Amino acid sequence: EQLRHDDLVTRLLPAGTQMSFGAMSGWAAGYALRQGGKVAGVLLGGGFMFVQSLAYLGYLEVDWRKLERDYNKILDRDSDGQVTAKDFQMMLDSTTEVLKFNLPAG
């Protein structure tokens, strides 16, 4: 009876360890992305307000049409002329492939 219990523990321990590591890694990645997203939002919003204020005061002129064209060129992954949720899904899929590369459980 003890031998079967020890054999069961020996078989299940690696799986439990891997699941615990995966759960902690997932939690840490989610937390980091959430915090990074907040910082990115503040920086982008603040940067836009700063540039727009300088343009309003006459210190610089922004070619918003060119900015939009360049933005579309970079983010329009399916080349349909619009940046949609499908484009972001394509970026997420390619990022996921890179992150899963060469992982044993990926």
C-alpha positions, 0 to 999 in steps of 0.5 A, a space after each residue: 500500500 505504501 509503495 503504491 502511494 509513493 509511486 503515485 506521489 512520484 508521478 504526480 509531483 512533477 505535474 503539480 510543480 509544473 502547474 504551480 509554476 505555470 500559474 505563478 508565471 501567468 499571474 506575474 505576467 498578467 500583473 506586469 502587463 496590467 501595470 505596464 498598460 497603465 504606464 503606457 496609457 499615461 505616457 501616451 495620453 500625456 505625450 499627446 496633450 503635450 504635443 497638442 499644447 505646443 501645436 496650439 501655442 504655435 511652437 510646432 506643426 503636426 501633420 496628423 494626416 501623415 501620422 495617420 498614414 504611418 499608423 495605418 501602415 504599421 498596424 493594419 496587418 490584414 491590409 484592408 485599409 482599416 485598423 480593426 480588432 482583427 489586426 490586433 488579434 493577428 498581432 496577439 497571435 504572432 506575439 503568442 507564437 513567439 512567446 510559446 516558441 521552444 517551451 516544453 508545454 507550449 
